[in-house]
Amino acid sequence: MTEKDEGVSSSRTLLERTASEKKNLLQTARAILQSDDGNQFLVTCLFDSGCQRSLIRKDLAESLRLRGTTERLMLLRLGETHSKYEKLRCVNFCLKGIYGGEDSYPIEAFCVPRITTVDANPSAENWEHLHGLNLADIFPREQTESDVLINIDFYDRLLFKEKIVGGDALPEAVISPFGWILSGNIPVDDGGGKCITLLVKIEKKYSEDDLRRFWDLEVIGVADDKGKEGPSASRLMKTFEETLEYNYGRYTFKLPWKPGFPNLPNNYAHALQRLLKTEVSLLKEPIKSAVYSKTLREYITDGIIERVENVHGDDGRTWYLPHHMMFKTDQTLTKGRIVFDASAHFGRTSLNRQLEAGPSLQSDL
């Protein structure tokens, strides 16, 4: 898998030219993914005995509206030495074979933005020991993206013991519910020679002073004055930098409380009254009410909000955040988003009043 680095120039250097080489054939299979709602999609599965949890592409899970819960996991990827916590949605679905049959196999997988790309498959025409078999993947096939990665648990359950071995430099086949899955070393000979190249990354190094000058906006009313930050701003930035995390496209950090806070009153009754008022107003408009319910479910599915079993939290540290809906209606469709009101007052205070506002971004004229 190749990641594109921003701000990095690349060149390709020719290492070797050869007319024949060997490559490893990964265990891949086509299968029918079926959701609880009955939606079906043809997917490419990659079997990996070195992975502890199964994975699925996040965009595919969202398009099929797969249900699940959000979990906080400690992840350690290949090549990394330190693990970190990330929030991932765990969904459930079934896989079925493409050659018919009623059997389906339940899978539990975590949603990730991308899994990996699998190389193109060569033709199986010259592999006589495989003639007449229902192969799980297409041979030949172009390079494609993996939709589902099957972990060690399901790997052992879905790949059976029956094998067909073809000899040196020929793939072996193992039977599965999706057909015969191929793997092993295979020769590659396209007759015209193949270039093996190395990707060379050339990175320009910038000093800290260069970066500071680059980001310094020399416009009156925009740039910060040198040395203007006080102890409060320094403490705030330190807390922000120490707690900032980036998980799959989202930045998260701890709330920047003012010194001596939080000291929050119990505003449960006030927040409940706001909620009931919102629901009563939406009862008069069924379309907007349906959009509101759908938006809440989507927020829960995406991990933006979560269910709380114990609604009575610790005294002084619990605040019930009121919200309201913002709607946008065109000729055929009504859309909505939820706005959480951190400025809502109760007991002469609000959530915003107990949080640091941060340093001013405008200079005094």
C-alpha positions, 0 to 999 in steps of 0.5 A: 500500500502506497501513501501519498505524502504532501509536499514530497517530490518523487522520482523513479529509479530503474534498478533492474530489467528482467523478462521473468520473475516470481510474485506471491499470490495473496488469498483473495475471494469474491463474495456477496456481502449481505446486510441485516436489511437484505442489501447485497453487494459483490465484494473482494475479500482478502484473507490475512492470518496475521490480523487479529480483527476483521476490517471493512471499508468505511464508505462501503459500510455507510452505503449499505447502512450496516449497523454497529457500535463505536468502540475505543481500541488500542491499535498497533499497525505494521511498522509502528512501535507505539500503539494509540487509542482510536474510535472505530465503528464495529459492524455486523454483516454476512458473507455468501458464496457467489456460486449459490447455496443458502449458507451465510457466514456472519462477520464482525468487522471494524470500519476503516477508510481504506484497507489495501490494494491487491495486485492484478491476477494473471490468467489461470489457463496454463495451470492444468491442476486447477482446470474445472475448479470453481475459483473464488476470484477472477483469473485474470483480473485487474488490480483492485481495492480490498473491500473486506479483510478477514482476520485469523478467527474467521480465516480458520473457520472459512478455509477448509483443510482440503488442498490441491498442490501443483508443484514448484512455482505453481499456486496451491488451492484451498477449498472455502465456502466461496470457491477455491482460493489460490495462493503461493509463488507464481511465475510472471512472464509478459514476454516484453520485459518488466521494469522493477523500480524504486520510489525515491522520496526527496523531502525539503527540510524547513527550519523552525524559523522558516515555518514560523515566518511562513505562517506569520500573517503580517496583516494589521488586525490578524497577526498576533503581537510578539510576546503578547501571550500571557500565562493563561494562554500558555497553559491553555496551549499546553493542555491543547497540545498534550491532549490533541489526537487525530483519529480517522479524519477527526481531531479530538482534545479535552475541554479547556476548563478555566482554573477552578472549574468545572463547577456546574449546577444540575440543569437536567430539568432545563435541558429536558424542557428544551428537548420536550419543546423541540419534540412538540414543535416537530410533531406538527411537521412530520417530514422534519420530525423524520429528518430529526430522528434520522439525524440522531440515528446517524450521529449515534452510528458515526460516533458523534454522540453516544447513549448514556445509561446513567443520566445522573453524573457526578455533582459539579461535573455533569452538564446536559447540553441542549440542542435544536435542529437547523433545516434546509429545504429545497424543492424536493428534499429536506436536510437537517443538522443538530446544533448543540447550544453550549451558551444555554444558561442555567443557574447564572452560568453556562458551559461556555462561561466555564471554558477558556475562550483562547487567546485573541486572534486580533491585534489591538489597533 
